């Protein structure tokens, strides 16, 4: 009997059984996934991420996908002969660029993600921050002394729209543009920041940021120096030591905001690793850096 079944199949069954406590823990809970980086442009990684999201939904976990689309925006800007400009990771967004951002994020990128989720057996619905006043924003004041143009800062999230779709069994896929209701202006929103705000409003169990790095590294040149877990009290010290620096600072700050305002845990994980979401959620070791408030113990 053992030979007919085969060791490989038994190993698969063991892996599934090891995931059971985590599936039970997160059943019915909400997880917000910020989807970006290479995992959006590499077809193999894209399929891996989408399969993870569909699987989470199939086992009773409510998943909200929040996405950017920097490479697609850059491609479109190149087609019209316009150069993209950034200040510490935030896109300078003039009148012409905000039109491109709205078209690309709420149009092509959002619908491509929705189509792929649905193709793989999920039930996704695409939303932009403009729909139903989902994301409300004011203009972001100068960033490092620079006026970024039509870049906004979220002041309100209409969670009813998201929860209505979650309770209906849908996977909401949200593009990060927002509206100023007072004057009707559309603003470009940093996707990490939007994901953090949404996770807080939904009282999510977890916020997961997919990035192009393994997590927080003690030595940026040494992947093996990954710090698997930090709490809110560690962040200031790691910034002072120069371990959290550069483009990692805004990501960590988003995680800090989320966890300090009630989200269970935040994770910065490597979207270049196939099935990184499942590995982070359903294994003891995880694959990235987990940020906690220090008061809750992981399984």
C-alpha positions in Angstrom: 0.0 0.0 0.0 2.8 2.4 1.0 4.6 1.9 -2.3 1.4 2.4 -4.4 0.6 5.7 -2.6 4.2 6.9 -2.9 6.4 8.9 -0.6 5.8 12.1 -2.6 2.1 12.0 -2.1 2.4 11.3 1.6 4.8 14.3 2.0 2.2 16.5 0.3 -0.5 15.3 2.7 1.9 16.0 5.7 2.5 19.5 4.4 -1.2 20.2 4.1 -1.9 18.8 7.6 0.8 21.1 9.1 -1.0 24.1 7.6 -4.3 23.2 9.4 -3.6 25.1 12.7 -2.9 28.3 10.7 -6.0 27.8 8.5 -8.1 27.4 11.6 -6.5 30.5 13.2 -7.1 32.7 10.2 -10.5 31.3 9.1 -13.0 34.2 8.7 -10.2 36.8 9.3 -9.3 39.6 7.0 -5.8 39.8 5.4 -4.7 42.8 3.3 -2.1 42.1 0.7 -0.2 44.9 -1.0 0.8 43.6 -4.4 3.7 45.2 -6.2 7.3 44.9 -7.4 8.6 42.1 -9.6 5.7 39.8 -8.6 3.5 42.0 -10.8 5.7 41.9 -13.9 7.2 38.4 -13.9 4.5 36.0 -15.2 5.7 33.0 -13.2 5.7 35.0 -9.9 2.4 36.7 -10.9 0.8 33.3 -11.2 2.3 32.1 -7.9 0.9 35.2 -6.0 -2.5 34.9 -7.6 -2.7 31.2 -6.7 -1.8 32.0 -3.1 -4.6 34.6 -2.9 -7.2 32.3 -4.4 -6.2 29.5 -2.1 -6.6 31.8 1.0 -10.0 32.7 -0.2 -10.9 29.0 -0.8 -10.1 28.1 2.8 -12.2 30.9 4.3 -9.8 33.7 4.7 -11.0 37.1 3.5 -8.4 38.7 1.3 -8.2 42.3 0.1 -5.6 43.0 -2.6 -4.2 46.6 -2.8 -2.0 47.2 -5.8 0.2 49.8 -7.4 1.6 49.6 -10.9 4.8 51.6 -11.2 6.3 49.7 -14.2 3.1 50.0 -16.2 2.9 53.7 -15.5 6.5 54.2 -16.5 5.9 52.3 -19.7 3.0 54.5 -20.6 4.9 57.6 -19.8 7.7 56.5 -22.0 5.2 56.0 -24.9 4.3 59.7 -24.7 7.9 60.8 -24.3 7.6 61.7 -20.6 10.2 60.8 -17.9 9.0 59.6 -14.5 10.4 61.5 -11.6 10.6 60.4 -7.9 11.4 61.9 -4.5 12.4 59.2 -2.0 10.1 56.6 -3.6 7.1 58.9 -4.2 6.2 59.7 -7.8 6.1 63.4 -8.8 2.7 63.6 -10.4 1.8 66.6 -12.6 -1.5 67.1 -14.4 -0.5 64.9 -17.4 0.9 62.2 -15.1 -2.2 61.9 -12.9 -4.3 61.2 -16.0 -1.9 58.4 -17.0 -1.9 57.1 -13.4 -5.7 57.0 -13.3 -5.9 55.3 -16.7 -3.3 52.7 -16.0 -4.1 51.8 -12.3 -7.9 51.9 -12.5 -8.0 50.5 -16.0 -5.4 48.0 -17.3 -3.5 46.9 -14.1 -6.6 46.5 -12.0 -8.6 44.6 -14.6 -5.6 42.4 -15.5 -5.3 41.3 -11.8 -9.1 40.7 -11.6 -9.1 38.7 -14.8 -6.2 36.5 -13.6 -7.8 35.8 -10.2 -11.1 34.9 -11.9 -9.3 32.7 -14.4 -7.7 30.7 -11.6 -11.0 30.0 -9.9 -11.3 33.0 -7.6 -14.1 35.6 -7.6 -12.6 39.0 -7.8 -14.1 42.4 -8.2 -12.1 45.5 -9.2 -12.4 48.8 -7.4 -10.6 52.1 -7.6 -10.3 54.4 -4.6 -12.7 56.7 -6.5 -15.6 54.2 -6.5 -18.2 55.0 -3.9 -15.7 57.4 -2.2 -13.7 54.3 -1.2 -10.5 56.3 -0.6 -10.8 60.0 0.3 -7.6 62.1 0.3 -6.2 65.6 0.7 -3.1 66.8 -1.2 0.1 65.7 0.4 2.1 68.7 1.5 5.7 69.0 0.5 7.7 65.8 0.8 11.3 66.4 1.8 10.7 70.0 0.7 9.4 69.1 -2.7 5.8 69.6 -4.0 4.9 66.3 -5.6 1.9 67.7 -7.4 -1.2 65.4 -7.4 -0.1 63.1 -4.7 -2.5 62.6 -1.9 -2.7 61.4 1.7 -5.8 59.3 2.7 -8.0 60.7 5.5 -10.9 58.3 5.2 -11.6 54.7 4.0 -15.2 53.7 3.2 -14.9 50.2 4.6 -18.6 49.4 3.9 -17.9 48.9 0.2 -15.0 46.5 1.0 -16.9 44.6 3.7 -19.9 44.2 1.5 -17.8 42.5 -1.2 -15.9 40.4 1.3 -19.2 39.2 2.8 -20.4 38.3 -0.6 -17.5 36.0 -1.2 -15.5 38.4 -3.5 -11.9 39.3 -3.4 -11.7 43.1 -3.7 -8.8 44.3 -5.8 -8.2 48.0 -5.1 -6.2 50.5 -7.2 -4.6 53.3 -5.3 -6.1 56.5 -6.6 -8.3 58.6 -4.4 -10.7 61.5 -4.5 -10.9 64.8 -2.8 -14.7 65.1 -2.5 -14.6 68.8 -1.9 -13.1 69.8 -5.3 -13.3 66.5 -7.2 -9.6 66.2 -7.7 -8.1 62.8 -8.2 -4.8 62.0 -6.3 -2.1 59.4 -6.7 -1.6 57.4 -3.5 1.4 55.4 -2.4 0.2 51.7 -2.4 2.0 50.8 0.9 0.3 53.7 2.6 -3.1 52.9 1.2 -2.8 49.2 2.2 -1.9 50.3 5.8 -4.9 52.6 6.0 -7.3 50.0 4.6 -6.0 47.3 7.0 -6.5 49.6 10.0 -10.1 50.5 8.9 -10.9 46.8 8.4 -9.3 45.8 11.7 -7.4 43.2 9.7 -5.6 40.3 11.2 -2.6 40.9 9.0 -1.0 43.4 6.5 1.4 41.8 4.0 3.6 43.9 1.9 5.1 42.1 -1.1 8.5 43.6 -1.9 11.7 43.0 -3.9 13.8 42.3 -0.8 13.8 39.4 1.7 12.6 41.7 4.5 14.6 43.8 6.9 18.3 42.8 6.7 21.0 43.6 9.2 23.4 43.8 6.3 21.7 44.9 3.0 24.3 42.9 1.1 23.7 39.7 3.0 20.3 38.0 2.5 21.1 35.6 5.3 21.1 38.5 7.8 17.3 38.6 7.7 15.6 39.8 10.9 12.6 37.5 11.2 10.7 39.5 13.8 10.7 43.0 15.4 8.3 44.8 17.6 7.3 48.5 17.6 9.9 49.3 20.2 12.7 48.0 17.9 12.0 50.3 15.0 13.5 53.6 16.3 16.7 51.7 17.4 17.1 50.0 14.0 16.6 53.3 12.2 19.3 54.9 14.4 21.7 52.1 13.6 21.1 52.5 9.9 19.6 49.1 9.5 16.2 50.5 8.5 17.0 53.1 5.9 16.3 54.4 2.4 13.3 52.9 0.7 12.7 50.5 3.6 11.7 53.4 5.9 8.3 54.2 4.4 7.4 50.5 4.2 8.3 50.0 7.9 6.5 53.2 8.8 3.3 51.9 7.1 3.6 48.7 9.1 4.2 50.6 12.3 1.0 52.6 11.6 -1.0 49.5 11.0 0.2 47.5 14.0 0.0 50.5 16.4 -3.6 51.1 15.3 -4.9 47.6 15.8 -3.8 45.4 13.0 -2.6 42.1 14.4 0.7 41.8 12.6 2.4 43.3 9.6 4.8 41.4 7.3 7.4 42.6 4.8 8.1 39.6 2.5 9.9 38.8 -0.7 7.4 38.7 -3.6 10.2 37.2 -5.8 9.9 33.9 -3.8 7.3 31.6 -5.2 4.3 31.1 -2.9 5.8 33.5 -0.3 2.4 34.4 1.0 1.6 30.8 1.9 5.0 30.2 3.3 4.6 33.3 5.6 1.2 32.5 6.8 1.2 28.7 7.0 4.6 27.9 8.4 6.3 28.4 11.8 9.5 29.9 10.3 7.9 32.3 7.8 9.9 33.9 5.0 10.1 37.7 5.8 10.1 40.1 8.6 7.1 40.2 10.9 6.3 43.4 12.8 4.3 43.0 16.0 3.2 45.2 18.9 5.1 42.7 21.2 2.0 41.5 23.0 0.8 38.6 20.9 2.5 35.3 20.4 2.5 33.6 17.0 1.6 29.9 16.6 
